[in-house]
Amino acid sequence: MKKSKVVSENIYSEIPIYPQRDLSYDFLGLHWENPFILAAAPSTDELDIVRRGLQMGWAGAILKTTSIEGNIVDLAYPMMSTFNHDGKKLFGMGNIDLISEHHIDKVEYNVRKLKKEFPEKIIAASIMAGRKEDWQRLVERLEKAGVDFIECSFSCPQGNIGEDPGKMLAQSISATELTAKWVKEAARRVPVSIKITPHVTDIVDVAKAVKRSGADALTAANSLQALMGVDIKTFVPYPQLNGKSTYSGMTGPAIKPLTLRTISEIARNVDIPILGTGGASTWSDAVEFMAVGAGVVQYCTAVMHYGFRIIDDLKSGMSHYLDEMKFKSVKDIYRKALPHIATHDELPRRKIRSHINEATCIQCEACYLACRDGGHMAIDRNPNRIPKVDWERCVGCGLCEHVCPVDGCIEMKVFK
Ligand SMILES: Cc1cc2nc3c(=O)[nH]c(=O)nc-3n(C[C@H](O)[C@H](O)[C@H](O)COP(=O)(O)O)c2cc1C
């Protein structure tokens, strides 16, 4: 048998790397070398791990949420689960993790070390407490340690310290405003961002409460509470812990549209800097987050899935995009999508019809089936299997365009 050829260790070494643009800019009174930062999560809990992420090119890291000494963090394992969809693993990722087992003393040490080793990087820390004096002590100690900004977790899906289990601080407008005020009172030097949850009736009311508190920024949003699935033989949901389960925080690509909604609603209504988190995996996700109002973008699930090395793709993709768009800086993307978001009654009403490009149609009839059973019975079947649109019946809903597997084969055009 022929021996297989040994593949060189770096199989990508031949692929030219897109020339890196200067991606740096200022946001929140800080200088960012690029818009990509590691979110508070397992990837930012251990010194050696964070160090590797920063060395690989991330602009900074938010160290996993810490608490005052003596706070008990009672973890339960296994903590991870997954929502696989259509052959894609971790389309959504579930976790029942809690805050860090490292208390503030350890995190102070980590901040000092990291700031010394990486003075140019953004080193932030996330905190959670119950009592006013604990919130304020955490802030004071982190400031002394040299942190660049502080993120306050008001939205762990398993609940906040001192609240009922599963109850998040950011679900109460008055508690959000009061607690954010305590934190801001204690923060003399560094900016404070309040990490909120989309699990509220009106996200704008919460954002306004944060603004009233005097906090410097908002982190929007976080994981979403989810039941990740049920084993249909045993009926035990996932993750399974000896016959029991609970609600997970779901993260990853599946929640991106919800995060975009949250960020954009805040950005359209409240004048406050936003750090985006929830579902960003690629450079173009970051463009979308920034276009709807995020100043920087946090990554967590994508790093846990593919490793820190995705930063190379993020930076080269963003560089290429800026060149293509002839943008001078990453900041040119900021809020670009907001003027295009309107209420439903403000939307233009035009007569639209579906057009099928026969040359690219692969005759799969997906459009015919979708329109017959979920649309307006406006696509006719033909003996040659090339579907034909009945423009009398077609209302231009767009369903056929979205089920068609060939990009650009079906287009919605203004009907004259
Ligand atoms: C396993 C795990 C642990 C997390 N721990 C924290 C935490 O301690 N504090 C916090 O504010 N967010 C925590 N998060 C939430 C992330 O910071 C981030 O907001 C969330 O994962 C959404 O972003 P993503 O879709 O990029 O993962 C955690 C997420 C995961 C997956």
The ligand as a Gaussian input file, in Angstrom:
#p B3LYP/6-31G(d) Opt

LIG

0 1
 C      -19.890000      28.708000      29.504000
 C      -20.200000      30.165000      29.562000
 C      -19.935000      30.883000      30.714000
 C      -20.241000      32.245000      30.778000
 N      -19.951000      32.938000      31.912000
 C      -20.243000      34.261000      31.974000
 C      -19.919000      35.009000      33.126000
 O      -19.327000      34.516000      34.087000
 N      -20.271000      36.329000      33.148000
 C      -20.901000      36.940000      32.100000
 O      -21.186000      38.127000      32.177000
 N      -21.194000      36.245000      30.979000
 C      -20.874000      34.933000      30.906000
 N      -21.162000      34.237000      29.758000
 C      -21.849000      34.936000      28.647000
 C      -20.852000      35.477000      27.602000
 O      -20.060000      36.494000      28.140000
 C      -21.583000      36.022000      26.368000
 O      -22.286000      37.188000      26.730000
 C      -22.570000      35.028000      25.781000
 O      -21.937000      33.781000      25.666000
 C      -23.097000      35.455000      24.417000
 O      -22.081000      35.595000      23.476000
 P      -21.667000      34.463000      22.376000
 O      -22.890000      34.158000      21.573000
 O      -20.560000      35.105000      21.610000
 O      -21.241000      33.271000      23.149000
 C      -20.831000      32.886000      29.673000
 C      -21.067000      32.163000      28.500000
 C      -20.744000      30.831000      28.434000
 C      -21.000000      30.083000      27.157000

